[in-house]
Amino acid sequence: MANATADHRGQIRTRDRVRSLAEVYTHEREVNAMLDLIPDMFPTSFSDVDVKFLEPACGSGNFLEEILRRKLATIRFSRIKAVANYEHRMLRALASIYGVDICAENVAEARDRLLDVVRSHYYCDANTIEPTDGFVSGVRAILVTNIMRADMLAQADTTEAIDYRPGRHGTFIRVWSMLDDSASVETAPDLFSQGPEPKRDEVPVHYSRLAATPEPTRVPAFASKAVSA
Ligand SMILES: C[S@@+](CC[C@H](N)C(=O)[O-])C[C@H]1O[C@@H](n2cnc3c(N)ncnc32)[C@H](O)[C@@H]1O
């Protein structure tokens, strides 16, 4: 049998892809067993949804899907009660998950699977509450930036990723850096570095505006004059 195609949730698609991409997916059983080894990476209370995960060869998202499901498990509308807070918390859980794959088809599938996890959590948990349009656009914006197509062996230092830092009232401050930026300005300041300032939002962005403002926000000129006067 030359090129047997497996079910897309099976462990291989084709023999060619196993040869060219080393594409052998991890079975759900092993995904769960491995994630069970790191229980403290997942939220047990209200405060820990922002722990970051990066899967550098994420395939169609077997690990990402389960990571997101575990993060969302503690986010309950019955506890949060306000739609805006509920949606912001779910977006925080999503925005701290990153996946990279060299294959565009895998990237698209991983994004779709994460979207499905968010959607089904919302509908099962919040019951009759409808997701706002701003939330849906925020989910899509985050999936586009966080689930990336790149060659992790050749492009990690030239592939941009966004750190979504949660703020008050449903906002984020986004800080852009390269995926392989081990000497981040925030964590290891280098006073002699001639490198450019990291790209970042000067004004917090509400989650409903993430898609509409893909570039860093700037303080309006009249406001910065007022501050420096
Ligand atoms: C063994 S599969 C693992 C998929 C997933 N992590 C899982 O466990 O189910 C390897 C994946 O790595 C991707 N890949 C291969 N070379 C890569 C590279 N240089 N950069 C990023 N992804 C790569 C392939 O497209 C494939 O989806």
The ligand as an SDF file (V2000), in Angstrom:
LIG
                    3D

 27 29  0  0  0  0  0  0  0  0999 V2000
    5.9200   14.4100   14.8850 C   0  0  0  0  0  0  0  0  0  0  0  0
    4.7450   15.6480   14.2930 S   0  0  0  0  0  0  0  0  0  0  0  0
    4.1650   16.1700   15.8830 C   0  0  0  0  0  0  0  0  0  0  0  0
    2.8870   16.9510   15.8480 C   0  0  0  0  0  0  0  0  0  0  0  0
    2.3300   17.2890   17.2460 C   0  0  0  0  0  0  0  0  0  0  0  0
    3.3240   17.9590   18.0530 N   0  0  0  0  0  0  0  0  0  0  0  0
    1.8610   16.0550   17.9550 C   0  0  0  0  0  0  0  0  0  0  0  0
    2.5680   15.6100   18.8840 O   0  0  0  0  0  0  0  0  0  0  0  0
    0.8030   15.5070   17.6210 O   0  0  0  0  0  0  0  0  0  0  0  0
    5.8960   16.8490   13.7740 C   0  0  0  0  0  0  0  0  0  0  0  0
    5.3410   18.1470   13.2030 C   0  0  0  0  0  0  0  0  0  0  0  0
    6.4510   19.0080   13.0210 O   0  0  0  0  0  0  0  0  0  0  0  0
    6.2540   19.7870   11.8680 C   0  0  0  0  0  0  0  0  0  0  0  0
    7.5960   20.2140   11.4480 N   0  0  0  0  0  0  0  0  0  0  0  0
    8.5570   19.4940   10.8260 C   0  0  0  0  0  0  0  0  0  0  0  0
    9.6620   20.2480   10.6580 N   0  0  0  0  0  0  0  0  0  0  0  0
    9.4010   21.4600   11.2050 C   0  0  0  0  0  0  0  0  0  0  0  0
   10.1540   22.6650   11.3580 C   0  0  0  0  0  0  0  0  0  0  0  0
   11.4010   22.7510   10.8870 N   0  0  0  0  0  0  0  0  0  0  0  0
    9.5710   23.7180   11.9590 N   0  0  0  0  0  0  0  0  0  0  0  0
    8.3080   23.6460   12.4210 C   0  0  0  0  0  0  0  0  0  0  0  0
    7.5400   22.5350   12.3030 N   0  0  0  0  0  0  0  0  0  0  0  0
    8.0780   21.4510   11.7140 C   0  0  0  0  0  0  0  0  0  0  0  0
    5.5410   18.8700   10.9080 C   0  0  0  0  0  0  0  0  0  0  0  0
    4.7980   19.5800    9.9290 O   0  0  0  0  0  0  0  0  0  0  0  0
    4.6580   18.0550   11.8550 C   0  0  0  0  0  0  0  0  0  0  0  0
    3.3800   18.6370   11.9520 O   0  0  0  0  0  0  0  0  0  0  0  0
  1  2  1  0
  2  3  1  0
  2 10  1  0
  3  4  1  0
  4  5  1  0
  5  6  1  0
  5  7  1  0
  7  8  2  0
  7  9  1  0
 10 11  1  0
 11 12  1  0
 11 26  1  0
 12 13  1  0
 13 14  1  0
 13 24  1  0
 14 15  1  0
 14 23  1  0
 15 16  2  0
 16 17  1  0
 17 18  1  0
 17 23  2  0
 18 19  1  0
 18 20  2  0
 20 21  1  0
 21 22  2  0
 22 23  1  0
 24 25  1  0
 24 26  1  0
 26 27  1  0
M  CHG  2   2   1   9  -1
M  END
$$$$
